[in-house]
């Protein structure tokens, strides 16, 4: 047991050195001091003292990683980018909480404006079971970097929006968001994620005027079961997502997964059928970007191929390697596509 504990300590020291060197503050418990060469030497020295016990060393690695994440989470309990997604002024932008009028209710939203203002804006429609801030900070940051103001909204039946999820009423959401932005900006784009992409595509196909549209991982039809959900979960750990720990701890990253019950008059399964993504695509004439994940177990690659085959000739399609359904909007490659797309809005 003593040697196993020593191996765990060695891994914790090495993980701390790596986290401090890479700037992953959410995975560091030393406040940056762990990046010194002496710390690396200490960790390697502890491992060297276990020479010949490599099986024990290997078994200790995941325990060491869990201990590292726990220590860092305890040290920085308040570290989460959600604190900069509240109404207020920040170094690079301001956020205003707004309520956009809808028939029979309002659509709560966050209006994010880069310092110095903007001539263009993007309305973001989230996915099923999510809300306007659900893992939205990387996307918000990239849209701001592209020179856009951003409108993050709560769809009907989600978040603070008290209107129930129903069809065709849910199409009011992108229409109202775009209309609100049209009163303030010269050019307006629309971005929808999963269910939000189906809603956005249908609204544009039915005549909603936008200057540019992006649809991320939207399903032609929902076809998944428990094995698919397990495969989706197994695809979550990705080296490309480690950048998230620059401003959030592991504990707070997990806590950010807050899914409240959907208030619905129609199930999400039936709603997606009614929205008819494949039928909508051929009627879209504005610039269109379609982004899908190669490791998505909810919208499987063969379904992404259906989307590619149904897209209009002018649309751009990209399949992002290593991206699952939950992680596509967080993957740097996908965010690169989004930033480039809206930079030319």
KAJOMO-V393673 format. One record per backbone hydrogen bond with DSSP energy under -1.0 kcal/mol. NH is the residue of the N-H (numbers start at 1). CO is the residue of the C=O. If there is no record, write none. Layout:
NH_CO ; NH_CO
This chain:
5_1 ; 6_2 ; 7_3 ; 8_4 ; 9_5 ; 10_6 ; 11_7 ; 12_8 ; 13_9 ; 14_10 ; 15_11 ; 16_12 ; 17_13 ; 18_14 ; 19_15 ; 20_16 ; 21_17 ; 22_18 ; 24_19 ; 25_23 ; 26_245 ; 27_24 ; 28_25 ; 33_30 ; 35_32 ; 36_33 ; 40_36 ; 41_37 ; 42_38 ; 43_39 ; 44_40 ; 45_41 ; 46_42 ; 47_43 ; 48_44 ; 49_45 ; 50_47 ; 51_48 ; 53_50 ; 57_53 ; 58_54 ; 59_55 ; 60_56 ; 64_60 ; 65_61 ; 66_62 ; 67_63 ; 68_64 ; 69_65 ; 70_66 ; 71_67 ; 72_68 ; 73_69 ; 74_70 ; 75_71 ; 76_72 ; 79_76 ; 83_80 ; 84_81 ; 85_82 ; 88_95 ; 90_93 ; 94_113 ; 95_88 ; 96_111 ; 98_109 ; 100_107 ; 102_105 ; 105_102 ; 107_100 ; 109_98 ; 110_152 ; 111_96 ; 112_150 ; 113_94 ; 115_92 ; 117_114 ; 121_187 ; 122_149 ; 123_189 ; 124_151 ; 125_191 ; 130_127 ; 134_131 ; 136_133 ; 140_136 ; 141_137 ; 142_138 ; 143_139 ; 144_140 ; 145_141 ; 146_142 ; 147_144 ; 148_143 ; 149_120 ; 150_112 ; 151_122 ; 152_110 ; 153_124 ; 154_108 ; 157_163 ; 158_155 ; 161_158 ; 165_263 ; 170_166 ; 171_168 ; 172_169 ; 173_170 ; 175_171 ; 176_172 ; 177_173 ; 178_174 ; 179_175 ; 180_176 ; 181_177 ; 182_178 ; 183_179 ; 184_181 ; 185_181 ; 186_119 ; 187_119 ; 189_121 ; 190_212 ; 191_123 ; 192_214 ; 193_125 ; 194_216 ; 196_193 ; 198_194 ; 199_195 ; 200_196 ; 201_197 ; 202_198 ; 203_199 ; 204_200 ; 205_201 ; 206_202 ; 207_204 ; 208_203 ; 211_188 ; 213_287 ; 214_190 ; 215_289 ; 216_192 ; 217_291 ; 229_225 ; 230_226 ; 231_227 ; 232_228 ; 233_229 ; 234_230 ; 236_233 ; 241_238 ; 242_239 ; 244_241 ; 245_242 ; 246_243 ; 247_244 ; 249_79 ; 253_249 ; 254_250 ; 255_251 ; 256_252 ; 257_254 ; 258_256 ; 263_157 ; 265_165 ; 266_165 ; 271_267 ; 272_268 ; 273_269 ; 274_270 ; 275_271 ; 276_272 ; 280_276 ; 281_277 ; 283_280 ; 284_281 ; 289_213 ; 290_316 ; 291_215 ; 292_318 ; 294_320 ; 295_323 ; 296_293 ; 303_300 ; 304_300 ; 305_301 ; 306_302 ; 307_303 ; 308_304 ; 309_305 ; 310_306 ; 311_307 ; 315_312 ; 316_288 ; 318_290 ; 320_292 ; 323_320 ; 328_324 ; 330_327 ; 331_327 ; 335_331 ; 336_332 ; 337_333 ; 338_334 ; 339_335 ; 340_336 ; 341_337 ; 342_338 ; 343_339 ; 345_342
